[in-house]
């Protein structure tokens, strides 16, 4: 894949300092295409968050390589360029918000990059509009809902104009409304602005919205492909303690009873259509 924005080759990572180093990533080789929307799914301890931190050099490999737009993350001289290319959004928006006014928070990153004031103004307005928070630009972030705060955190990253955004469990602290807001924002950025999105999650319904799904367990990739295909591996996913979307689970149970149903109807609508066809036979 020549247009890979991120590439990991036999990536290994262990936390040292203990008598026996704890292996967290055990030979992960992935290519993430520019402009794609990839979800990385796995339980706590699967290595997915550790993988995320390697994608913009917060962590460096114990073995193997990570390349961002061809730049080796182990090369300290390239660190700024790597972080300009890949922006990170974390679980807790409160840890990322640094200013007392929304628009000042969104301006923090570009200011640190030494962007001229006029350009910062343009970028901040553009980023806040992209995440649907422009009308809150003069508000205090601490008065916003969790979902709104997370959208401001995303705007702060977007204002730095990264080509790729890695979101590490960005909805973990949010209620269902906040989760929906953030997911719609992420999807829109990918579809309308061509930003490469890597979404780290343990929610099946979030993973189902990506174009590609990478499933991790015990520091390894155990499945990789379109969500419709990956979620058909019901038994393999259950073997590592992961469930599948309720729609797939229902269809799988019907299939076990001998009914001829497809397992790739992920959305409620598609599943309802399959059931409707089944009932009208």
SEFIFI-132359 format. One record per residue (C-alpha): residue number from 1; residue in three letters; x, y, z. Coordinates in nm, 3 decimals, always signed. Example, Ala and Ser with C-alpha at 12.3 -4.5 7.8 and 13.67 -1.06 7.14 Angstrom:
<midrens>
1_ala_+1.230_-0.450_+0.780
2_ser_+1.367_-0.106_+0.714
</midrens>
This chain:
<midrens>
1_unk_+0.000_+0.000_+0.000
2_unk_+0.204_+0.296_-0.124
3_unk_-0.024_+0.562_+0.023
4_unk_+0.003_+0.435_+0.382
5_unk_+0.016_+0.730_+0.621
6_unk_+0.103_+0.498_+0.911
7_unk_+0.297_+0.176_+0.891
8_unk_+0.406_-0.055_+1.173
9_unk_+0.649_-0.338_+1.106
10_unk_+0.669_-0.621_+1.362
11_unk_+0.605_-0.362_+1.635
12_unk_+0.693_-0.488_+1.982
13_unk_+0.663_-0.309_+2.313
14_unk_+0.735_-0.416_+2.668
15_unk_+0.714_-0.221_+2.989
16_unk_+1.058_-0.264_+3.146
17_unk_+1.152_-0.207_+3.506
18_unk_+0.996_-0.529_+3.627
19_unk_+1.189_-0.853_+3.674
20_unk_+1.014_-1.000_+3.373
21_unk_+0.925_-0.724_+3.124
22_unk_+0.552_-0.719_+3.045
23_unk_+0.496_-0.770_+2.672
24_unk_+0.213_-0.541_+2.559
25_unk_+0.260_-0.545_+2.180
26_unk_+0.378_-0.869_+2.027
27_unk_+0.468_-0.820_+1.660
28_unk_+0.202_-0.584_+1.518
29_unk_+0.233_-0.515_+1.143
30_unk_-0.027_-0.275_+1.001
31_unk_-0.062_-0.026_+0.719
32_unk_-0.317_+0.253_+0.754
33_unk_-0.414_+0.415_+0.429
34_unk_-0.434_+0.794_+0.403
35_unk_-0.797_+0.910_+0.415
36_unk_-0.928_+0.588_+0.570
37_unk_-1.137_+0.539_+0.886
38_unk_-0.997_+0.251_+1.090
39_unk_-1.131_+0.127_+1.423
40_unk_-0.905_-0.072_+1.658
41_unk_-1.116_-0.290_+1.886
42_unk_-1.010_-0.483_+2.192
43_unk_-1.050_-0.533_+2.565
44_unk_-0.847_-0.351_+2.829
45_unk_-0.505_-0.511_+2.817
46_unk_-0.530_-0.602_+2.448
47_unk_-0.260_-0.346_+2.359
48_unk_-0.485_-0.110_+2.163
49_unk_-0.408_+0.206_+2.366
50_unk_-0.037_+0.124_+2.369
51_unk_-0.055_+0.092_+1.990
52_unk_-0.226_+0.433_+1.971
53_unk_+0.056_+0.597_+2.170
54_unk_+0.310_+0.463_+1.919
55_unk_+0.135_+0.632_+1.627
56_unk_+0.262_+0.978_+1.719
57_unk_+0.573_+0.879_+1.913
58_unk_+0.439_+0.921_+2.268
59_unk_+0.588_+0.572_+2.309
60_unk_+0.874_+0.428_+2.105
61_unk_+0.903_+0.062_+2.001
62_unk_+1.100_-0.191_+2.206
63_unk_+1.138_-0.373_+1.874
64_unk_+1.025_-0.328_+1.515
65_unk_+0.942_+0.004_+1.348
66_unk_+0.668_+0.266_+1.320
67_unk_+0.662_+0.502_+1.023
68_unk_+0.442_+0.812_+0.991
69_unk_+0.436_+0.940_+0.632
70_unk_+0.763_+0.754_+0.586
71_unk_+0.922_+0.914_+0.897
72_unk_+1.073_+0.676_+1.152
73_unk_+0.923_+0.761_+1.493
74_unk_+1.251_+0.660_+1.661
75_unk_+1.428_+0.956_+1.493
76_unk_+1.413_+1.237_+1.751
77_unk_+1.485_+1.500_+1.488
78_unk_+1.152_+1.418_+1.322
79_unk_+0.936_+1.434_+1.636
80_unk_+0.774_+1.771_+1.561
81_unk_+0.693_+1.674_+1.204
82_unk_+0.547_+1.342_+1.323
83_unk_+0.324_+1.518_+1.578
84_unk_+0.213_+1.771_+1.316
85_unk_+0.108_+1.480_+1.095
86_unk_-0.071_+1.274_+1.362
87_unk_-0.283_+1.440_+1.633
88_unk_-0.399_+1.255_+1.946
89_unk_-0.730_+1.286_+2.131
90_unk_-0.753_+1.107_+2.467
91_unk_-1.030_+0.964_+2.686
92_unk_-1.075_+1.253_+2.921
93_unk_-1.133_+1.592_+2.754
94_unk_-1.066_+1.769_+3.087
95_unk_-0.702_+1.659_+3.057
96_unk_-0.670_+1.821_+2.715
97_unk_-0.849_+2.150_+2.767
98_unk_-0.601_+2.415_+2.879
99_unk_-0.775_+2.755_+2.841
100_unk_-1.072_+2.931_+3.002
101_unk_-1.240_+3.018_+2.671
102_unk_-1.326_+2.768_+2.397
103_unk_-1.163_+2.957_+2.109
104_unk_-0.845_+3.017_+2.312
105_unk_-0.824_+2.646_+2.379
106_unk_-0.853_+2.565_+2.008
107_unk_-0.578_+2.823_+1.939
108_unk_-0.331_+2.671_+2.188
109_unk_-0.182_+2.410_+1.951
110_unk_-0.132_+2.636_+1.647
111_unk_+0.022_+2.905_+1.873
112_unk_+0.277_+2.651_+1.994
113_unk_+0.357_+2.568_+1.632
114_unk_+0.435_+2.937_+1.571
115_unk_+0.151_+2.989_+1.322
116_unk_+0.085_+3.362_+1.240
117_unk_-0.215_+3.516_+1.431
118_unk_-0.434_+3.571_+1.120
119_unk_-0.387_+3.209_+1.016
120_unk_-0.462_+3.091_+1.373
121_unk_-0.789_+3.288_+1.370
122_unk_-0.889_+3.124_+1.041
123_unk_-0.792_+2.776_+1.157
124_unk_-0.971_+2.809_+1.492
125_unk_-1.296_+2.925_+1.329
126_unk_-1.270_+2.646_+1.071
127_unk_-1.197_+2.378_+1.334
128_unk_-1.479_+2.487_+1.566
129_unk_-1.723_+2.492_+1.274
130_unk_-1.605_+2.144_+1.168
131_unk_-1.698_+2.000_+1.509
132_unk_-2.018_+2.204_+1.547
133_unk_-1.887_+2.419_+1.834
134_unk_-1.842_+2.758_+1.664
135_unk_-2.140_+2.916_+1.840
136_unk_-1.977_+2.824_+2.175
137_unk_-1.644_+2.987_+2.088
138_unk_-1.670_+3.247_+2.368
139_unk_-1.799_+3.003_+2.631
140_unk_-1.604_+2.864_+2.927
141_unk_-1.514_+2.497_+2.856
142_unk_-1.589_+2.383_+3.212
143_unk_-1.958_+2.476_+3.161
144_unk_-1.994_+2.247_+2.858
145_unk_-2.125_+1.890_+2.852
146_unk_-1.879_+1.600_+2.821
147_unk_-1.956_+1.553_+2.451
148_unk_-1.910_+1.923_+2.382
149_unk_-1.578_+1.928_+2.570
150_unk_-1.454_+1.634_+2.366
151_unk_-1.554_+1.813_+2.045
152_unk_-1.354_+2.119_+2.162
153_unk_-1.056_+1.890_+2.229
154_unk_-1.091_+1.753_+1.873
155_unk_-1.109_+2.110_+1.737
156_unk_-0.783_+2.192_+1.918
157_unk_-0.614_+1.904_+1.734
158_unk_-0.776_+1.993_+1.398
159_unk_-0.652_+2.352_+1.422
160_unk_-0.299_+2.210_+1.396
161_unk_-0.400_+2.064_+1.057
162_unk_-0.287_+1.705_+1.111
163_unk_-0.342_+1.460_+0.824
164_unk_-0.438_+1.188_+1.073
165_unk_-0.622_+1.194_+1.405
166_unk_-0.587_+0.908_+1.653
167_unk_-0.865_+0.897_+1.911
168_unk_-0.798_+0.677_+2.214
169_unk_-1.134_+0.576_+2.362
170_unk_-1.270_+0.930_+2.308
171_unk_-1.622_+0.838_+2.427
172_unk_-1.522_+0.645_+2.741
173_unk_-1.625_+0.926_+2.977
174_unk_-1.940_+1.025_+2.788
175_unk_-2.312_+0.954_+2.812
176_unk_-2.495_+0.812_+2.505
177_unk_-2.577_+1.160_+2.369
178_unk_-2.215_+1.273_+2.402
179_unk_-2.094_+0.950_+2.240
180_unk_-2.327_+1.002_+1.944
181_unk_-2.213_+1.366_+1.901
182_unk_-1.845_+1.273_+1.903
183_unk_-1.889_+0.979_+1.665
184_unk_-2.083_+1.190_+1.417
185_unk_-1.806_+1.452_+1.437
186_unk_-1.537_+1.192_+1.370
187_unk_-1.724_+1.041_+1.077
188_unk_-1.791_+1.382_+0.922
189_unk_-1.422_+1.482_+0.947
190_unk_-1.324_+1.168_+0.765
191_unk_-1.593_+1.196_+0.496
192_unk_-1.586_+1.569_+0.426
193_unk_-1.225_+1.666_+0.501
194_unk_-1.044_+1.344_+0.418
195_unk_-0.876_+1.332_+0.760
196_unk_-0.741_+0.983_+0.832
197_unk_-0.910_+0.856_+1.148
198_unk_-0.786_+0.582_+1.382
199_unk_-1.048_+0.517_+1.649
200_unk_-0.946_+0.306_+1.950
201_unk_-1.255_+0.160_+2.115
202_unk_-1.409_-0.132_+2.301
203_unk_-1.762_-0.046_+2.183
204_unk_-1.892_-0.275_+1.905
205_unk_-2.136_-0.015_+1.771
206_unk_-1.854_+0.241_+1.733
207_unk_-1.627_-0.010_+1.560
208_unk_-1.908_-0.100_+1.320
209_unk_-1.908_+0.255_+1.180
210_unk_-1.550_+0.241_+1.053
211_unk_-1.448_+0.138_+0.703
212_unk_-1.195_-0.109_+0.842
213_unk_-1.182_-0.295_+1.171
214_unk_-0.865_-0.422_+1.339
215_unk_-0.927_-0.652_+1.638
216_unk_-0.655_-0.694_+1.902
217_unk_-0.607_-0.948_+2.178
218_unk_-0.298_-1.007_+2.394
219_unk_-0.088_-0.761_+2.197
220_unk_-0.158_-0.915_+1.857
221_unk_-0.390_-0.846_+1.565
222_unk_-0.637_-1.134_+1.546
223_unk_-0.870_-0.998_+1.276
224_unk_-0.851_-0.723_+1.017
225_unk_-1.101_-0.627_+0.748
226_unk_-1.434_-0.451_+0.685
227_unk_-1.658_-0.464_+0.998
228_unk_-1.919_-0.667_+0.805
229_unk_-1.662_-0.942_+0.751
230_unk_-1.489_-0.927_+1.089
231_unk_-1.812_-0.944_+1.289
232_unk_-1.909_-1.266_+1.114
233_unk_-1.630_-1.437_+1.310
234_unk_-1.865_-1.465_+1.607
235_unk_-1.697_-1.765_+1.773
236_unk_-1.342_-1.630_+1.729
237_unk_-1.441_-1.296_+1.883
238_unk_-1.624_-1.461_+2.172
239_unk_-1.317_-1.679_+2.236
240_unk_-1.122_-1.363_+2.327
241_unk_-1.408_-1.224_+2.534
242_unk_-1.550_-0.985_+2.275
243_unk_-1.913_-0.975_+2.180
244_unk_-2.053_-0.879_+1.841
245_unk_-2.323_-0.618_+1.767
246_unk_-2.668_-0.732_+1.884
247_unk_-2.789_-0.743_+1.524
248_unk_-2.517_-0.992_+1.426
249_unk_-2.569_-1.191_+1.747
250_unk_-2.940_-1.231_+1.669
251_unk_-2.874_-1.341_+1.310
252_unk_-2.602_-1.581_+1.426
253_unk_-2.847_-1.746_+1.670
254_unk_-3.097_-1.785_+1.384
255_unk_-2.825_-1.937_+1.168
256_unk_-2.746_-2.189_+1.443
257_unk_-3.112_-2.292_+1.423
258_unk_-3.064_-2.375_+1.058
259_unk_-3.213_-2.060_+0.904
260_unk_-3.041_-1.921_+0.597
261_unk_-2.964_-1.564_+0.701
262_unk_-2.665_-1.340_+0.620
263_unk_-2.445_-1.225_+0.908
264_unk_-2.343_-0.894_+0.753
265_unk_-2.653_-0.689_+0.845
266_unk_-2.486_-0.465_+1.103
267_unk_-2.734_-0.177_+1.126
268_unk_-3.076_-0.207_+1.290
269_unk_-3.237_-0.124_+0.954
270_unk_-3.046_-0.393_+0.764
271_unk_-3.121_-0.651_+1.032
272_unk_-3.492_-0.558_+1.033
273_unk_-3.498_-0.602_+0.657
274_unk_-3.350_-0.953_+0.685
275_unk_-3.606_-1.049_+0.951
276_unk_-3.887_-0.902_+0.744
277_unk_-3.781_-1.109_+0.442
278_unk_-3.759_-1.416_+0.662
279_unk_-4.107_-1.367_+0.807
280_unk_-4.268_-1.307_+0.471
281_unk_-4.135_-1.632_+0.322
</midrens>
